[in-house]
Amino acid sequence: MAANSDKTISYGNMRNRAVFAVRNFWSGILFGIGITAFGIGTVFHQLLQWHHYYDLSDEASGIFSDGIFNLVAWIVTFSGLFLLSGLRKRKAFWPKRWGGAALMGSGIYILFDGLVIQKLLGLHQIRYGYEILPYDLTWNISGAIFFFTGLFMVFQTKKENHRK
């Protein structure tokens, strides 16, 4: 009879998950930050044209800042995907941990944008010409929901790893 390779792969997968747990986490964080930044840049900067990344100058500077912003977002996204491909090659990809970290990364980016970029540095507002409080609350609460949902998922993987 042929040897059952499922047990070997399964065992190797669990062992590799424990060894590469940190890499799963950082791959997800980078992907979450990058893909969220790119999505926000596409929707709010380009499609809706509510603001540019840098609104303290003329239109050309705003458009240029959006281009740099999207370039950096893609670099961060592909860095996360590059780490993910290494995890998959090593059979160490942990979908729940990676997904939780990606949600955390999305939340981190949204909160960083809402609190640091918009409020502390004042580089742009989410929307101009309207009462800003409902937009700010929606923005930051959604970022917190993403972050804490992802954090909950990551903590669950720590418990799963200790049980096995």
N, C-alpha and C positions, 0 to 999 in steps of 0.2 A: 504494500500500500504506500501511496505517496504521503509524505509528511505533511501535516497540516501547518501551513505557513501563517495562517491567521493568528495562531497563538503567539508565534514569534513576533509578528508585526505588532500585535496588540501589546505584548509585553514591552517591546522596544518603544512603542508609541508612548506608553505610560512613563517609562523611564526617561525618554527624551523630553516629554512634557515637563517633568520635574527639573531636568537639567537646563532646559531652554525656556523656563517660565518667564524669566526677565526679558528675554528677547521677544517672546510673544507679546508681553506687555508693551514694550517700547515700539514694536512694529505697529501695534494697534493705535497707540497714542499718536505716532507720527502720521499714520494714515488718517485718523480722525481729524486731527488739526488741519492737515493739508486739504482733504476733500471738502471739509466744511468751509475753509477759507475760500477755496475755488468756487464752491457753490454759492456762497454769499456774494463773492465778487461778481459772479456771472448774473445772479438774480438782481441784487440791489444796486450794483454799480452800472451794469450794462443794460439789462433788460428793462428794469423799472426806472433807472437813472435817478434814484432818490438822492444819491450822493456819490462822491469819489472817495478813494482812500485818503487823499489829502485835499481838503477843501479850503485851505487858507491862502490860495493863490488864484491864478486864472484857470480857465477851462483846460488849456493845453497841459498845464502841470498836473491837473487832476486826472486827465486821461493817461498821461505818462505814469503817474503813481499807480493807477489801476493795472497797467501793463506789468510793472515791476512786482506788484502785489500778486498777480496771477502767476508770474514766473516763479516766485518764491513758493507759492502754494503748490505748484506742480512739483517742484524739487522736493518739498517735504513729503508730498503724497507718494512719489516714486521711491523715496528713501524707505518709507514704510513698506511699500510693495516689494522692494529689493530684499529687505529683511524677511518678509513673508515667504518669498520664493526659497530662501535658504532653509527656513523652517519646514516647508513642504518637502524639500529634497531630503531632509534628515528625518522625515516622518515625525516631526515634533510640533506640528501645527495644532494648537489648542483653540478651537473655534470660539468657545464660550469666553475664555480669558481674552483672546484677541478682540472679540466683539465688544466686550465690556470696556476694554482699554480704548477702543475706537470711539465708543460713546463718551468716555471720559475726555478724550482728546477733543471731540466736538464741543463738549461743554466748556472745557478749558479755553478753547478759542473764542467761543461766544462770550464768555464772561470777561476774558481779556479785552476783547474788542469793545464790549459794552462799558466796562468800568475804567480801563486804562486808556484805550485809544479815544473813546468818545468823551468820557467825563474828565479824566485826569489830564490828558494831553490836549483834548479838544481838537483833534485833527479833522473830525467830521461828526455829524449827528446822523442818526438813523434816517431822519426825515426832516425836511425843512418846510416851514409854512403851516405847520399843524401843531396842536398841543402835543408836546414830546413825551409827557409822563406815561400815557398808555403804551407807547412804542417802547420806551425804556423798560417799563415793567415787564411787558411781554418778552422782550429780548433777553433780559437778565434772568427771569424766572425760567424761560425755556432752556437757557444755558445751564442753570442749576439742576433742572430735571434731567438733562442729558448726563451731566457729571455724576450726580448721585445714583442714577440708574446704572451707569457703567461701573461706579465704585462698588455697588452692591453685587454686581455680576463678578467682578474681580475677587471680592472677598469670598464669594461662593466657591470659586475655583481653588482658593487656598484651603478651604475646608475639605473640598473633594480630594485634593492632593494628600492631605494628612490622613484621610480615611483609608486610602488604598495602600 
